[in-house]
Amino acid sequence: MQLLQSILLALHILGLAAIIGTFLVQMRKDDGFAVNLVLGGAITQVLTGIALVGVGEAALDRDYNMIKIGVKLVLALVVLGAAIAAVVAEKRGARVKPWFHVAGGTAIVNVLVAVIWR
Ligand code: HEM
């Protein structure tokens, strides 16, 4: 189970890299955003985050702070919603940039929550 938890954490880090890496590279652009990569990262964050809590609590005797987890989940759902809105906006030819910035900025806030709130 420890190996599974480690794999989930690695995927969690790769998911945040997909969102924030894409954001940092493209934040000064006005179009041509890699919105599908951000959406994939956002889905990865929600799924791996929930799985980390489930496996940790059920099999590894972890005792996560559920208020912190709840805050992270809400922020991750904001990232996911903004990523979906960005994909939809791109398909409709509408402005993508505001949604792209909400997704990237909120993901950065979630990193700060993850590492500062102990
Ligand atoms: C954009 C979304 C997210 C970002 C950027 C993010 C970021 C991070 C980072 C940087 C870490 C490693 C530092 C640490 O161990 O505290 C981490 C770990 C973790 N995250 Fe997230 N996270 C996100 C979403 C979520 C969600 C939605 C959940 C749960 C519902 C979650 C649950 C966890 C758990 C359980 C750990 C592992 C803590 C441990 O046992 O070491 N995360 N996250």
Boltz pocket constraint, residues with backbone or C-beta under 6 A from the ligand:
constraints:
  - pocket:
      binder: B
      contacts: [[A, 9], [A, 12], [A, 16], [A, 45], [A, 46], [A, 48], [A, 49], [A, 50], [A, 52], [A, 53], [A, 56], [A, 62], [A, 64], [A, 69], [A, 72], [A, 73], [A, 74], [A, 75], [A, 76], [A, 79], [A, 106], [A, 107], [A, 108], [A, 110], [A, 111], [A, 114], [A, 115]]
      max_distance: 6.0
